[in-house]
């Protein structure tokens, strides 16, 4: 297997990306690593062909270290530096975005960012789209070369791409235990030409020899945040017994290829056509597995190897939800089991306005609400009535010509309105879907099914001429707050 791949026509990366999230752990006692000295530990990776490094605004001084290498080392022109911006939940302004990008550029000592990856906490607040639109403006200015996202689910990757955001990648958890990225995510990636950058392929070390045949540990006895996190994934996948059976199969395949279990676990993920690279964590200067990591690219898994692994996977339960849901909805598959180490609170998507003692309204800010004299939603007692909602954000139509993308954004707005009035999407008891062309009924209905699965409100879908050019679907909803 070639050790590099084209993520974009002008961006070739290594198929094994070195992730530097452990820099934050190495600095957690309050010390800051010397950037020049630590950057020297990058040189063996680059010489081995592992030229791509992944950072984030919250990975300690990783951006400073990698930027120092690129600027001072003779191999600096061979590396690709990826970073992430993870803003707090809530509104995002142009100024917020520019400050974040300029901060990353300053820390990395670069004039442009090879790949800026964006994380969104709460889709019902359309501010996440503002963040991407503003990042795309800075891309047009040349401050960013390429845009990606991280921990996006399939629906919202679709919304972003269909709305004209030129995304090249989505960085998500993907392993032999967690196969969410092989489903709807793979379909959207194929449709829009996006590639997955897979992290967690070793499940915090649980897919290595370290845990083969070992008794199940208590979560509070585990040594690292990563182990605590991925033990929750194992629990969600059916527990210790089917997980140990999977390890036995991985070990058998590894022995056949005279490779490590880590090699096989990551190599299998690279089999996916939608996967551009796997991200393997590194403790620069502390723990090097360069030769072993590089070896996985020379492994050629047979059809029998793949089928044996797939058979073992069938005994596992699917990880619930879609990619990134572990950061957005229960069960929170994080180290702490909640979001306490990530965010304090989720602000309301829209500001409620009380008009009478038992009557509250929210407005989403579309021009139609003002001149037609209506609100996005009104709560009267325990009932919430949501107006017919199209894929409109400010003066923009979201989702382009993609019916499913429009439908998902509409349901986001409905959810944001209901939450802002004290309810939840699960409180919805009635929806009505209007499609401009009856031929669009199926993608609209399937998107509705994705979002209301298990809620199952009463529903009607009809063909109706919609107001506004390009709008393919409109939905209204009623909820009763429990």
Beta strands, then each sheet from edge to edge (+ up, - down):
strand 1: 4-8
strand 2: 11-14
strand 3: 16-19
strand 4: 52-54
strand 5: 80-85
strand 6: 115-118
strand 7: 147-150
strand 8: 167-173
strand 9: 195-199
strand 10: 275-281
strand 11: 353-356
strand 12: 359-362
strand 13: 377-380
strand 14: 383-389
strand 15: 392-393
strand 16: 396-397
strand 17: 428-435
strand 18: 458-463
strand 19: 473-480
sheet 1: 1+ 2-
sheet 2: 3+ 4+ 5+ 6+ 7+ 8+ 9+ 10+ 3+
sheet 3: 11+ 12- 13+ 14- 19+ 17- 18-
sheet 4: 15+ 16-
end
